[in-house]
Amino acid sequence: MTLKHINLLVMSSIFISALSGCNSTDSVLQPVPTSSQPTPSVTQPTNQGILVSFPPVTGAPADKLNVLSQTLAQETRQNGITIVSTTNVEAQYSLKGFLSAFSDDANTTVVYVWDILDPTGARLYRIQGQKSAPGAGADPWQFVTPAVMQAIANESIANFLNWQRQQS
């Protein structure tokens, strides 16, 4: 195992355990009223009726969270999933997200983690991954493009859907 891999593992561990003072998507990822119909997609979604909430995502600046939130909203809508408020007792799942970015050599890596929680708050499953962007510096978020945040959202929803299908 190289020093780079060890650093990545250490940073990921620190990231997961120490996110309390970070920015959030509290007012960015808005719920859709449960009575609204999802926008139809090219293929008929098989996830009709799934209600999810997104507690505030932590760890990234607001401009990055805006892109993430917009893409999450689009992906859920296209897949027949309805976003509801975190106070909605009808939500079947809550997706709690954590992000962290660090520079290593000439690249910046964004590590993401989503805990899928049941209505009682118990973790059912964890989605995790990472995306890299060229460029490195003291503020790694400056190198994270909207395309990187969109890819994280797309992969996250795809992983959620794969997990959810396995539960049926």
C-alpha positions as CSV (number, residue, x, y, z in Angstrom):
1,M,0.0,0.0,0.0
2,T,1.4,3.3,-1.0
3,L,1.7,6.4,1.1
4,K,-1.0,8.0,-1.2
5,H,-3.4,5.2,-0.4
6,I,-2.7,5.4,3.3
7,N,-3.3,9.1,3.3
8,L,-6.6,8.5,1.5
9,L,-7.7,6.0,4.1
10,V,-6.7,8.2,7.0
11,M,-8.5,11.3,5.4
12,S,-11.6,9.2,4.7
13,S,-11.7,8.0,8.3
14,I,-11.2,11.5,9.7
15,F,-13.8,12.8,7.3
16,I,-16.5,10.4,8.4
17,S,-15.9,10.9,12.1
18,A,-15.5,14.7,12.2
19,L,-18.0,16.6,10.2
20,S,-19.9,18.5,12.8
21,G,-19.0,22.1,11.9
22,C,-19.4,22.0,8.2
23,N,-21.8,23.7,5.8
24,S,-25.1,22.1,4.9
25,T,-27.8,21.9,2.3
26,D,-30.4,22.9,4.9
27,S,-32.3,25.3,2.7
28,V,-31.0,24.1,-0.7
29,L,-32.5,20.6,-1.3
30,Q,-36.2,21.4,-1.0
31,P,-38.8,18.7,-0.6
32,V,-41.6,18.2,-3.1
33,P,-45.1,18.0,-1.7
34,T,-46.1,14.4,-1.5
35,S,-49.1,15.0,-3.7
36,S,-47.1,16.2,-6.7
37,Q,-46.4,13.8,-9.5
38,P,-42.8,13.0,-10.6
39,T,-41.7,14.2,-14.0
40,P,-41.9,11.3,-16.4
41,S,-38.5,10.0,-17.7
42,V,-37.5,8.3,-20.9
43,T,-37.9,4.9,-19.3
44,Q,-40.8,4.2,-16.9
45,P,-39.4,4.3,-13.4
46,T,-40.1,1.3,-11.2
47,N,-39.7,3.3,-8.0
48,Q,-43.0,5.1,-8.0
49,G,-44.1,5.9,-4.5
50,I,-40.7,5.9,-2.8
51,L,-40.5,8.9,-0.4
52,V,-37.1,10.0,0.7
53,S,-35.8,12.9,2.8
54,F,-32.4,14.5,2.7
55,P,-31.2,15.9,6.0
56,P,-28.6,18.7,5.5
57,V,-25.6,17.5,3.6
58,T,-22.4,18.5,5.3
59,G,-18.8,19.2,4.4
60,A,-18.9,21.3,1.3
61,P,-19.3,25.0,0.4
62,A,-22.8,26.2,-0.5
63,D,-22.0,26.7,-4.2
64,K,-21.0,23.0,-4.5
65,L,-24.0,21.9,-2.4
66,N,-26.3,23.8,-4.7
67,V,-25.1,21.9,-7.8
68,L,-25.3,18.6,-5.8
69,S,-28.8,19.4,-4.6
70,Q,-30.1,20.4,-8.0
71,T,-28.8,17.2,-9.5
72,L,-30.1,15.0,-6.7
73,A,-33.6,16.6,-7.2
74,Q,-33.4,16.0,-10.9
75,E,-32.2,12.4,-10.6
76,T,-34.8,11.5,-8.0
77,R,-37.6,13.1,-10.0
78,Q,-36.5,11.2,-13.2
79,N,-36.5,8.0,-11.3
80,G,-40.0,8.3,-9.7
81,I,-38.7,9.1,-6.2
82,T,-40.3,11.9,-4.3
83,I,-38.3,14.1,-1.9
84,V,-40.1,15.0,1.2
85,S,-39.3,17.2,4.3
86,T,-37.2,15.6,7.0
87,T,-40.2,16.0,9.3
88,N,-42.5,14.0,7.0
89,V,-43.3,10.8,8.8
90,E,-44.2,9.1,5.6
91,A,-40.6,9.1,4.3
92,Q,-39.4,5.5,3.9
93,Y,-35.8,6.5,3.8
94,S,-33.5,9.4,4.8
95,L,-30.3,9.9,2.9
96,K,-27.8,11.6,5.1
97,G,-24.8,12.9,3.1
98,F,-21.2,13.8,4.1
99,L,-18.6,15.3,1.8
100,S,-14.9,16.0,2.1
101,A,-12.2,17.2,-0.3
102,F,-8.5,17.1,-0.1
103,S,-5.6,17.7,-2.4
104,D,-3.0,15.1,-3.1
105,D,-0.1,15.6,-5.6
106,A,-1.7,17.3,-8.6
107,N,-5.3,16.3,-7.9
108,T,-8.2,17.0,-5.6
109,T,-10.3,14.1,-4.4
110,V,-13.9,14.5,-3.1
111,V,-15.0,11.6,-0.8
112,Y,-18.7,11.2,-0.3
113,V,-20.7,9.1,2.0
114,W,-24.5,8.6,2.2
115,D,-26.1,6.8,5.1
116,I,-29.5,5.4,4.1
117,L,-31.6,5.5,7.3
118,D,-34.9,4.0,8.1
119,P,-37.7,6.1,9.7
120,T,-36.3,5.4,13.2
121,G,-32.9,6.8,12.2
122,A,-31.2,3.3,12.0
123,R,-28.6,3.0,9.3
124,L,-29.7,0.4,6.7
125,Y,-26.9,0.8,4.2
126,R,-23.9,3.1,3.4
127,I,-23.0,4.4,0.0
128,Q,-19.5,5.7,-0.4
129,G,-17.2,6.7,-3.2
130,Q,-14.8,9.3,-4.4
131,K,-14.3,11.5,-7.4
132,S,-11.1,13.3,-8.5
133,A,-10.5,16.6,-10.2
134,P,-7.3,18.0,-11.6
135,G,-5.6,20.7,-9.5
136,A,-4.4,20.9,-6.0
137,G,-4.1,23.6,-3.4
138,A,-4.8,24.9,0.1
139,D,-8.6,25.1,-0.7
140,P,-9.3,21.9,-2.5
141,W,-13.0,22.9,-3.2
142,Q,-11.8,25.5,-5.7
143,F,-10.8,22.6,-8.0
144,V,-14.2,20.8,-7.7
145,T,-16.2,21.5,-10.8
146,P,-20.0,21.3,-11.2
147,A,-19.4,18.2,-13.4
148,V,-17.8,16.5,-10.4
149,M,-20.7,17.3,-8.1
150,Q,-23.2,16.2,-10.7
151,A,-21.3,12.9,-11.1
152,I,-21.4,12.4,-7.3
153,A,-25.2,13.0,-7.3
154,N,-25.8,10.7,-10.3
155,E,-23.7,7.9,-8.8
156,S,-25.3,8.3,-5.4
157,I,-28.8,8.0,-6.7
158,A,-27.9,5.0,-9.0
159,N,-26.3,3.3,-6.0
160,F,-29.4,4.0,-3.8
161,L,-31.7,2.6,-6.5
162,N,-29.5,-0.5,-6.9
163,W,-29.6,-1.1,-3.1
164,Q,-33.4,-0.4,-3.0
165,R,-34.1,-2.9,-5.8
166,Q,-32.2,-5.6,-3.9
167,Q,-34.5,-4.9,-0.9
168,S,-37.6,-5.8,-3.0
